[in-house]
Every structure is written in C-alpha cells, then in structure tokens.
C-alpha cells in the first residue's frame, strides 16, 4: 500500500514541477474505458518444467490525465483484473498430479496502477499521443485451486508504454482508443507438498516450494469515453 501511495504522489509532484503554464482550456481529462487484458505469458517453472497459461480478461478501467501544456501530460490508470492460472506441459507424471499434463493453479486478482508521461500532438478533433512510465502490480485474493496447497505471487514494478488518441465529439466529451503494453514479471511460489511423486522420488523434498519466474507481458487494448474539466 505504501508503494501505491508513492506512485500516486509521483504524479502530483510532476504536476507541481511542470504544471506552471498551459495552452489548454482544460487541464484534466477523465476516461472510463473497457479494457482487454491479454497476457503474452511464459515461465521457467524449474523442477516440474513446462510453461504457464494465464487467461484473458476484460475489465472496466478508470484513468485521470493532467496536462502540463498542450503537448505534455501525465496519466494515472486504475483498474483490477481477474485471471485463471495453470501449467502447460508440466512433468506431471513425476508428481502424480494428473495424466493430462495440466495443473490448475487457481485464480488471482491483479491491481496494476500505472503512471505514464505522455506526448500529445493535437490535430483538429483528434489528439493522438504516445506515453511511457511505470506500473506496480499487486497480486491479491489468490485462490490456489484444487491441486496444490498454496500459490503466492510477488508484487512487482514494471515498465509500461502506450499509444492512443482522443476524438472530440463536443467541447468537453470525447472518445478514446488506447493500446498499452506492460513488461510485468513476477515470481510465483507453489506449495505442492501434498502431491506424491511417482517414478521420481527425488522430487519429494522440493515439492513444498516450487518457484517459477513468470513473464506476464500483457497487451491492454481499450475503448472508452472521456470528459474534460
């Protein structure tokens, strides 16, 4: 929670430093968007080998943008997303979990507040922009599923980039299309001590703490509406 507060504070510090003058009528924009969260996942699962599968999700997302001038702005993106997680192609015969080479690792919620600095180039009713910044993802409400004892995920910072455009439909209202990419990595720890190895008894001592380095790397396409004030 302290890191969330720091991330929000960063936005307002930048505002105070760079927000002394503006060529825009409205400093603030708020958007409500529908956002797809499409992981491009991969993992090194170590002892059980294989890879990871993380489900796609569609979420409502709220963001606030502050304009320092007509070209530069900061955007804080808020939303939370829910995913199913499983292994793919694991050496399940070694741990006696299943015969279908897939382990259900349950579900997890992600809270990924993201702060980006944007460059805007308004042309008529269009306001295209690019941006880059930082993301901090918090993993919470983990349901470990029916197979293993427990799964935990490490909260992480990540680099984020975006491209998009606003299109004015009136003086204050606009439509937004946006695409983000977040280079999120995490360490997942799986407690599989309840499983009985078959054919590979040497795995027994390590099944209580299986670590996996996971690259989530989600693409996040969004469409929504916004209001200037």
VOGU-3710 file (C-alpha; in Angstrom, 3 decimals, decimal comma):
1> xxxxxxxxxx> 0,000/0,000/0,000  2,887/2,376/0,744  4,176/1,887/-2,812  0,715/2,681/-4,207  0,751/5,968/-2,291  4,242/6,719/-3,611  3,090/6,045/-7,201  0,156/8,448/-6,831  2,370/11,044/-5,149  4,798/10,893/-8,078
11> xxxxxxxxxx> 2,064/12,140/-10,398  1,315/15,179/-8,265  4,986/16,001/-7,749  5,479/16,048/-11,513  2,417/18,305/-11,828  3,812/20,807/-9,366  7,165/20,940/-11,164  5,956/21,135/-14,772  2,425/22,446/-14,474  3,181/26,128/-14,231
21> xxxxxxxxxx> 1,779/27,057/-17,634  -0,660/25,513/-20,074  -2,022/26,228/-23,519  -5,091/24,044/-22,998  -8,502/25,195/-21,820  -8,915/22,126/-19,626  -6,047/20,722/-17,561  -7,836/17,491/-16,599  -9,344/14,590/-18,542  -11,081/11,577/-17,028
31> xxxxxxxxxx> -11,868/8,440/-19,039  -13,982/5,348/-18,440  -12,838/2,546/-20,708  -13,456/-1,101/-21,406  -10,040/-2,767/-21,397  -8,907/-6,177/-22,552  -6,038/-7,713/-20,576  -4,301/-10,195/-22,891  -1,208/-11,812/-21,334  1,700/-12,880/-23,564
41> xxxxxxxxxx> 2,861/-15,247/-20,853  5,864/-17,534/-20,481  7,572/-19,102/-17,473  10,515/-21,058/-16,184  8,853/-23,415/-13,690  12,008/-25,206/-12,627  11,527/-28,661/-11,146  8,236/-29,557/-12,882  9,290/-27,859/-16,138  6,648/-26,859/-18,676
51> xxxxxxxxxx> 5,085/-23,436/-19,175  2,208/-21,349/-17,837  -1,199/-20,331/-19,163  -2,903/-17,142/-17,894  -6,451/-16,409/-19,043  -7,523/-13,236/-20,816  -9,785/-10,750/-19,046  -11,997/-7,752/-19,872  -12,353/-5,056/-17,207  -13,700/-1,543/-16,645
61> xxxxxxxxxx> -10,839/0,933/-16,246  -10,750/4,498/-14,913  -7,964/6,954/-15,629  -7,122/10,580/-14,897  -4,895/12,748/-17,112  -3,346/16,087/-16,124  -1,991/18,385/-18,870  1,132/20,446/-18,139  0,638/22,144/-21,518  -0,991/21,130/-24,815
71> xxxxxxxxxx> 1,735/18,575/-25,593  2,763/17,001/-22,277  0,540/15,202/-19,778  0,613/12,580/-17,003  -1,931/9,766/-16,829  -2,767/7,588/-13,805  -4,577/4,371/-14,771  -6,676/2,425/-12,261  -8,355/-0,961/-12,603  -8,285/-4,524/-11,320
81> xxxxxxxxxx> -8,287/-7,772/-13,261  -9,013/-11,458/-12,558  -7,209/-14,412/-14,163  -7,118/-18,203/-14,145  -3,638/-19,738/-13,995  -2,447/-23,224/-14,948  0,690/-25,023/-16,033  1,093/-26,327/-19,577  3,228/-29,361/-20,435  4,440/-29,911/-16,867
91> xxxxxxxxxx> 6,147/-33,155/-15,906  3,022/-34,283/-14,069  3,953/-37,959/-14,150  6,794/-37,031/-11,790  4,481/-35,501/-9,192  1,494/-37,768/-9,591  -0,941/-34,895/-10,010  -2,745/-35,810/-13,195  -2,407/-37,568/-16,501  -3,438/-34,657/-18,703
101> xxxxxxxxxx> -0,199/-32,600/-18,389  -2,011/-29,615/-16,880  -2,088/-28,354/-13,292  -4,848/-25,969/-12,223  -3,162/-23,275/-10,119  -6,413/-21,487/-9,336  -7,232/-17,806/-9,782  -5,696/-14,491/-8,806  -6,684/-10,811/-8,801  -4,224/-8,152/-10,003
111> xxxxxxxxxx> -4,292/-4,467/-9,061  -1,962/-2,756/-11,562  -1,949/1,074/-11,108  0,111/2,617/-13,911  1,559/6,119/-14,271  2,656/7,314/-17,717  4,065/10,565/-19,096  2,524/11,342/-22,486  3,334/13,437/-25,536  0,235/14,732/-27,363
121> xxxxxxxxxx> 0,053/16,144/-30,886  -3,483/17,567/-31,348  -4,747/17,872/-34,928  -8,294/19,218/-35,253  -10,655/16,989/-33,285  -8,001/14,275/-32,948  -5,484/14,249/-30,108  -3,053/11,345/-30,732  -0,440/10,576/-28,094  2,319/8,224/-27,024
131> xxxxxxxxxx> 3,386/7,535/-23,460  5,753/5,616/-21,220  6,031/5,113/-17,493  5,878/2,765/-14,519  3,468/0,094/-13,371  3,230/-1,507/-9,929  1,181/-4,709/-9,800  -0,272/-6,073/-6,560  -1,432/-9,714/-6,535  -4,292/-10,389/-4,103
141> xxxxxxxxxx> -7,192/-12,742/-3,251  -5,261/-15,766/-4,524  -7,305/-18,968/-4,886  -4,815/-21,806/-5,211  -7,202/-24,227/-6,940  -7,845/-27,925/-6,312  -4,402/-29,402/-6,981  -1,736/-27,783/-4,787  -1,657/-26,490/-1,204  -0,846/-22,870/-1,925
151> xxxxxxxxxx> 0,281/-20,392/-4,595  1,761/-16,941/-3,911  2,927/-14,141/-6,233  5,447/-11,370/-5,635  4,292/-7,767/-6,209  6,459/-6,049/-8,823  7,279/-2,799/-10,625  7,306/-2,898/-14,440  7,854/-0,648/-17,457  4,738/0,443/-19,373
161> xxxxxxxxxx> 4,220/2,031/-22,804  1,117/3,205/-24,636  -0,224/4,743/-27,832  -3,693/6,135/-28,438  -5,911/9,010/-29,459  -8,820/11,086/-28,183  -11,502/12,249/-30,602  -13,639/15,231/-29,588  -17,390/14,787/-30,040  -18,178/18,057/-28,231
171> xxxxxxxxxx> -16,370/20,777/-26,298  -15,992/18,598/-23,211  -16,746/14,995/-24,243  -14,519/12,743/-26,341  -13,999/9,127/-27,422  -10,737/7,356/-26,614  -8,881/4,427/-28,199  -5,724/3,236/-26,448  -3,203/0,379/-26,507  -0,792/-0,396/-23,664
181> xxxxxxxxxx> 1,949/-2,931/-23,122  3,262/-3,767/-19,637  6,510/-5,726/-19,226  5,398/-7,347/-15,975  7,423/-10,155/-14,402  6,719/-11,924/-11,114  7,959/-14,834/-9,040  5,301/-17,424/-8,238  5,859/-19,880/-5,389  3,828/-23,109/-5,407
191> xxxxxxxxxx> 3,473/-25,381/-2,374  2,859/-28,846/-3,851  3,910/-30,805/-0,762  0,525/-32,565/-0,763  1,401/-34,367/-4,014  3,069/-37,769/-4,076  5,853/-38,254/-6,640  5,520/-41,360/-8,808  8,618/-42,602/-10,522  10,764/-39,662/-9,360
201> xxxxxxxxxx> 11,115/-39,829/-5,558  13,991/-37,335/-5,740  11,378/-34,602/-6,287  9,719/-35,152/-2,915  11,934/-32,739/-0,902  11,377/-29,801/-3,302  7,643/-30,034/-3,970  6,939/-27,856/-0,944  8,448/-24,805/-2,630  8,399/-24,757/-6,420
211> xxxxxxxxxx> 9,449/-21,344/-7,731  8,593/-20,064/-11,197  9,850/-16,920/-12,913  6,799/-15,727/-14,834  6,639/-13,157/-17,639  3,058/-11,882/-17,929  3,687/-9,111/-20,529  0,014/-8,187/-21,131  -1,309/-6,222/-24,085  -4,159/-3,930/-22,998
221> xxxxxxxxx> -6,394/-2,541/-25,793  -9,031/-0,064/-24,573  -12,028/1,861/-25,912  -13,984/4,377/-23,878  -15,422/7,833/-23,337  -13,948/10,831/-21,577  -14,723/14,222/-20,079  -12,564/17,375/-19,911  -12,584/19,749/-16,968
//
